[in-house]
């Protein structure tokens, strides 16, 4: 079940995740060197994650706040577990529209 975004969601993401985030995400990816910064295992798919929740207050896209976590099939799913433990993070305001994290991440 793919997770589709509305045009408003895509526009909001383009504003929130601007050039600073994209530059620091690339630096975090190089820093990780192909390894998950949560479990330390090498995985083919790493996803950039904010250590501190960006749902409250202004977003902090500094390099110190970004980490690369494994996600997807064949991984430990560190990113999915962290997102589930923090209650949805940035999307917590849309919890009623989003399917449960367990349904979104079922591979």
C-alpha positions as CSV (number, residue, x, y, z in Angstrom):
1,X,0.0,0.0,0.0
2,X,1.9,3.1,-1.2
3,X,1.7,6.2,0.9
4,X,0.5,9.0,-1.3
5,X,0.9,12.7,-0.5
6,X,-1.5,15.4,-1.4
7,X,-0.4,18.5,-3.3
8,X,-0.6,20.6,-0.1
9,X,1.7,18.0,1.7
10,X,4.2,18.2,-1.1
11,X,4.2,22.0,-1.1
12,X,4.7,22.0,2.7
13,X,7.5,19.6,2.5
14,X,9.3,21.7,-0.2
15,X,9.1,24.7,2.2
16,X,10.1,22.8,5.4
17,X,12.8,20.6,3.9
18,X,14.7,23.4,2.0
19,X,18.4,23.7,0.9
20,X,19.8,23.5,4.4
21,X,18.2,20.1,5.0
22,X,19.2,18.7,1.7
23,X,22.8,19.8,2.1
24,X,23.0,18.4,5.7
25,X,21.3,15.2,4.6
26,X,24.0,14.6,2.0
27,X,26.7,15.2,4.7
28,X,24.9,12.8,7.1
29,X,24.8,10.2,4.4
30,X,28.6,10.5,3.8
31,X,29.2,10.5,7.6
32,X,27.3,7.2,7.9
33,X,29.3,5.5,5.2
34,X,26.5,3.1,4.3
35,X,25.9,2.0,7.8
36,X,22.8,2.6,10.0
37,X,23.7,4.9,12.8
38,X,21.2,3.2,15.0
39,X,22.2,-0.5,14.8
40,X,25.6,-0.1,13.0
41,X,24.7,-2.7,10.3
42,X,25.3,-2.1,6.6
43,X,22.0,-1.7,4.7
44,X,21.2,-0.8,1.1
45,X,18.5,1.6,2.1
46,X,19.1,4.3,4.7
47,X,16.6,7.0,5.6
48,X,17.5,10.4,7.0
49,X,15.9,11.0,10.4
50,X,15.8,13.9,12.9
51,X,17.1,12.9,16.3
52,X,14.9,15.5,18.0
53,X,11.3,15.7,16.9
54,X,10.6,18.5,14.4
55,X,6.9,18.5,15.2
56,X,7.1,21.2,17.8
57,X,8.8,24.6,17.3
58,X,11.0,25.5,14.3
59,X,12.6,22.7,12.4
60,X,16.2,21.9,13.3
61,X,18.0,20.6,10.2
62,X,21.5,20.9,11.6
63,X,23.9,18.1,10.9
64,X,24.1,17.3,14.7
65,X,20.3,16.6,14.6
66,X,20.3,14.3,11.6
67,X,21.1,10.6,11.5
68,X,20.8,7.9,8.9
69,X,18.7,4.9,10.0
70,X,17.9,1.7,8.1
71,X,14.5,1.3,6.6
72,X,12.8,-1.1,4.2
73,X,12.8,-4.7,3.4
74,X,15.7,-6.8,4.8
75,X,16.6,-4.3,7.5
76,X,16.2,-4.0,11.2
77,X,13.7,-1.1,10.5
78,X,15.4,1.3,12.9
79,X,13.7,4.3,11.3
80,X,10.2,2.8,11.6
81,X,10.7,1.8,15.2
82,X,11.9,5.3,16.1
83,X,9.1,7.0,14.3
84,X,6.5,4.7,16.0
85,X,8.0,5.4,19.4
86,X,7.8,9.2,19.1
87,X,4.1,9.1,18.1
88,X,4.3,10.1,14.4
89,X,6.6,13.1,14.6
90,X,6.0,15.8,12.0
91,X,2.8,14.2,10.9
92,X,1.3,13.9,14.3
93,X,-1.3,16.6,13.5
94,X,-2.7,14.3,10.7
95,X,-2.9,11.1,12.9
96,X,-6.6,10.6,12.1
97,X,-5.9,10.5,8.3
98,X,-2.7,8.5,8.3
99,X,-2.9,4.7,8.6
100,X,-1.2,3.1,11.6
101,X,2.6,3.0,11.4
102,X,2.5,-0.8,11.4
103,X,0.3,-0.8,8.3
104,X,2.4,1.8,6.5
105,X,5.7,-0.1,7.1
106,X,4.4,-3.6,6.5
107,X,6.8,-5.0,3.9
